[in-house]
Amino acid sequence: MRLTKVLEALGGGLKKYMNDADPELTGIQMDSRKVKPGDLFVAITGFQIDGHMFINEAIDNGASAVIGENELELAIPYIQVFDSRLALGRAASAFYQHPSRKHTVIGITGTNGKTTVSYILKHILEHAGRSCSLLGTVSYIINNEVYKPSNTTPDALQIQELVSKSNDEFVVLEVSSHALKQYRIEGLELDYGLFTNLSHDHLDYHPTIDDYFEAKTLMYNYMKKEGSAVVSRLGEWGDKLTSILRAKEIPVYSIGYDDLHDLKIEDIKLNGETRFDIKMGGITYSLTFPSPGLHNVYNAAMAFLTAVKIGISPDLIAEALKTFPGVPGRFEMISHPEGATFIVDYAHTKDAIEYCLQAAQEHEAVNIKHIFGFRGERDKTKRVHMIKASASMSDEFTLTFDDLNGISEEEMANELKELNERYGMNKGKVITDRTLAIRYAWENARSGEWILITGKGPEEYQSMYELPTSSDKETLLYLQKMQNKEKVIG
């Protein structure tokens, strides 16, 4: 594709230093080390590294043109733009021939539930005989091939390339607030935009909760002309978003507890299994869902309403929900020989923790224990709220390390001890080695107890711990294996 053709997608306000050249582009890169002859290099001003510092390296590697924000004169065509991130998304979309237009694209945003809703939707679609790609926190799945994710939402270049590779009819995409602020979905066009909820999170990145909400609303700038929104109106933020979208004349379908919603949730039963009714168009459907907890009622309802709007029959959706296999690292259960239940979950906000602990209460756990920690250099304002939630809803909890992200072990250990002393209600203790915290809970587990390990889900550890394991689930399976060996030897 010619450079001038790509530039058409960037809009106005460009300063072009073309040198009368219009090279044929062979690719687009934002990493100078990956540049090959004929590539367009886009210099991104990052949070730690400025891509403009590597323009000469990109040229040495064969770049045929460069996009950047600084005023420069180069030996090859250079295009100065106001925002390189914005330009990257639009250029990548043009280069890959606007791939989202050949799919039905479903974007999902919200603080909690994005991953679970995306997996439920994928399961429903495939149960109905439709093919579906998924781009999210746990994995990227394209044409039934699984790729390890780099972020909740891929960067703008990667997302256009992945969607271009997909031969699936549907693409389901988790959309984070960071991605929206950083134009990672720029150039993408959505058929459906789902909003799950909003709660206290990422206030290390967003100055206020209102700024966080406004970032979420940016997803709806990328709707196709015929696109529509599916909104959970179980909280004030869903109501607020609905008003905003209706003012933009974007069709909104909602879930809630009242008849005014397109899907009304009724008669929830959570004692040992998840059963609930939904009412749509005057018809009531009784549903069974394998994943426990009230929050999963909401997740299943969101997926149900979206699938109906896509055109899948309610009866077929109900069948699919019965067989949902769950999500790796989302309320994933590991059995204990003594009859205890261990749960691995990604919950890292106050609301998500409350959902998990509430699910244990609803399933009549005789005792609830909770293991969790905090990430260094991330939103510190939510830590007190998380501890208060755990202290009020669990019988005992253990604070341990999560990803330190450059914070010293001593600093994090001291903060855990201080938070426990001030807000732990005499229910907590600190075991900094995450694997040893899990081992302590395993060795002391009793029948009927539920032990929840939250914060990392399927993610691998970044720190080195005493046990030879790389994730919470792997640690539990290791302890399970060791205990079985001891029984055989004994």
Disulfide bonds with the S-S distance in Angstrom:
none
